Amino acid sequence: MSNSERPRGDSKSQRPQSSAREAATDVARRLIAEGFTAYFAGGCVRDDLLGLEPIDFDLATDAHPHDIARIFRSARSVGESFGVMLVRSLGRATEVATFRTDGKYEDGRRPSEVRFASAAEDAGRRDFTINGLFQHPLTKEVVDFVQGQSDLKAGVLRAIGDPGARLNEDRLRTLRAARFAARFSLRVDPSTASAIANAACDLTGVSRERIGGELRRMLSHETRARAIELIEEWGLDAPALRESNSTGLLTRVAALPSDASFATALAAWRFDRAARPGAGAPSQWRDPINLSARESSDLDAICAIVERLRGEWSTLSVAAQKRLAARATFAPALAVVGGENPAQCKVVSERVAVLAAEHGGLEPIPLVTGGDLIALGCTPGPRFKAILDALYDRQLEGVITEREQAQGVARAEWFS
């Protein structure tokens, strides 16, 4: 709705959207005014120190959930047993968690119990030192109980405390380590890397949904090749993909454009793995990494087109080439081919450019539709579709160029 269309006096709709930082700062300011401690926590502090603009701002505080509910009428619990509340302010929701320490992890994901604690204890329960930092929202002072700042400056990814204990608490942290190390160009502390390799025999307690989500974040980012390299080096690919561990060149993955989709990256990874000595049959990754129906369909389509571009592309008719090139998964497939055979990619790209410039382009509007055939007295059915397809192929090849001509051919085909 444009501004001119908004009802007069609707100040809420006209109010500019506050940033996540502004909203979280406003919540923190109110907590501090009530006598509590409130810090930005975790990833937002890390990103800020790296000069990146954080997307989300979480708060950690010594205020208990009932205190937060008293101060903020909008507060609602999203993890009451863990002291996590969601507070709306300035039109945004901010996650506010009470400082806590965790009890024993029995399911490989969540502690069996938690105890509200100090800021130092809360920092000590987190995964990696670069994620265990706090920052005062108003003064910008960094509060560091885990030497996260020094590790960040040194470019080191290090587990907090005992690496084995941290990773056994939640095995997903092994995959997260690969993502953080790749995305922020960090070298992994040797003891942490050793613990990851030791924990890589399985992903006990980690749902396929969480595994898929972590891989989705990694493979959708331009640092995907380094992340996959670490996953394979540490043996995490075996439990994540339900395959045998496989290491080797990632030629296709590394050659992808930075904005390549998740499905495109998966296809490139699949072909990289298939090209290695002793590789087995192509895997089905839908269930192991919880692909959506669309992601699975796109992955299969990209892989199928790659195979066609490798082999039969030059033998296809003009119509078949145009139909293939017009598919949404064609460009991703061509990107994968570019990683394994740049010369073939160049040939195909040049041919597509020629096709796009002739006979109405790759995907012209059909000269004859199903409605036209019905108007001519044709009855929908298998033959009906076959005639439409044949007419469109002739249009793509430039044999039929006018609507009247197409209708005449359709009439002759149907009543022959």
Secondary structure, DSSP 4 states (H G I P E B T S, - for coil): --GGGSPTT-HHHHSPPPPHHHHHHHHHHHHHHTT--EEEETHHHHHHHTT---S--EEEES--HHHHHHH-TT-EEEEGGGTEEEEEETTEEEEEEE-EEE--BSSSSSBS-EEE--HHHHHHTSSBGGGSEEE-TTT--EEESS-HHHHHHHTEE-BSS-HHHHHHH-THHHHHHHHHHHHTT-EEPHHHHHHHHHHTT--TT--HHHHHHHHHHHHTSTTHHHHHHHHHHHTTHHHHHTS-------HHHHHS-TT--HHHHHHHHHHHHHTSTT--SPP--TTTTT--HHHHHHHHHHHHHHHHHHTTGGGS-HHHHHHHHTSTTHHHHHHHHHHH-HHHHHHHHHHHHHHHTSTT-SSPPPSS-HHHHHHTT---SHHHHHHHHHHHHHHHTTS--SHHHHHHHHHHHHH-
